[in-house]
């Protein structure tokens, strides 16, 4: 008998028995007869295991207990029910003849090959009476010993003490690589802990030096944490120190550092601004033509985008609008041109430059502190050159597009959408080009507030809808480039179906157990009633008495754990403090 066998058997001998396999049972779901010593324990959600023989070799199966039922066949008789109703208890039936039955869904099976444990399947149903044990960290560590370097922890098994082993493989080949990109979805109501979970997953991927992470941050939440701006309450994870501990270079660019670099963007942003509105050109076709014509004339004059903010560029643009031949391009009737000219001649030129031209053109100005163009930023993310003996070092890039960082610039939800689309198109284009050159990116793009950017229904605002279309195209095409996407969303039912269908790994937090959200969840889970019941048992974290007792529970589906290769959902409660998370993953920083 091998030392491994001795060790695993010794661990089993000290493990707590909670039941035996009962009847009826199948390879998809096992019925458990709960032992009398365990009926007073909280069993739902517990990770359990049992030992059995298959093909002449010992096997170890693990799964979570999804439901516990109480049966007393004597009290199910109508006469006994009547007595119980009158007396409350029927001695010696009540309590004494109770039986507790559990349901267990097996998620992983390991075969003992003498010197290592290999993944297997539950190809037979063990005999009734086979003991079921509570899993412990020691048991899991022994079974997953060969994967120790890949294991990452986000929390404990739901309703239990052991940590749930997960793995987040990079998208490249070689050690710890998945060989392809995964699209990931994190869903849950506001306050369900999804943003904190996303940051923990970010650190899981940041362990790989040759993997880049690109974060589009519409609310500025990731940017604040990466700058080291600590929260006064809640899960105050210092991303800045954690990423520094992982030797990961962090590049944070706000709207004020990001240089827009396309003439099309200029004409679209100018259209959205107050510039033409104050010149009496309302939203519509005329204003669109005026924006495009002005951009064309500036290009013909060889004015550079980065020089648009200069007075001489504005002067040329202003004089161009006063040209009657140019006016005829966007106003056909003489009456409209006369109205425009009346407003144009009365307008204060300096005021227009300062209040309506500069806030737009500053977005294209290169002469700013730490300025970088969109193309330059994406190329820096995807850089392929080796920088040291250990190989490629790719950064974490965070683009802060929050209104808070856009002071002094022309900024709105529509402009934010236009900038996001530029980033999406740039990422996709360079990823495709790299693929054609037989290079693979090994990059994860994290997108917060995904439900606003890619809703199921068409968006009336044409600019914002263009973001949705770009995202749909990206999730369909970029996986083969090893460019994966992580979508963080408050809703499941309103996110576009095409995106959901392309996701490989799901995390579901609290808040999706009612109405259309639950129906969408049910479709993804496959209608597994026990898994859905267990999900519905999640408590609202904000119903806790204090911050310390809050529990952020999640259900996960997909190839994210060595315990989930059977495709069944796993349930866990995320770590409640940064210290516990960092210690579990050896990420402690000073």
Beta strands, then each sheet from edge to edge (+ up, - down):
strand 1: 17-21
strand 2: 30-34
strand 3: 47-54
strand 4: 57-71
strand 5: 99-112
strand 6: 117-120
strand 7: 131-134
strand 8: 151-157
strand 9: 163-167
strand 10: 184-187
strand 11: 212-217
strand 12: 250-254
strand 13: 258-259
strand 14: 372-373
strand 15: 386-388
strand 16: 391-392
strand 17: 396-400
strand 18: 443-447
strand 19: 483-489
strand 20: 505-508
strand 21: 553-557
strand 22: 570-574
sheet 1: 6+ 5- 2+ 1- 7+ 3- 4+
sheet 2: 9+ 8- 22+ 21- 20+ 10+ 19+ 18+ 11+ 17+ 12+
sheet 3: 13+ 14+
sheet 4: 15+ 16-
end
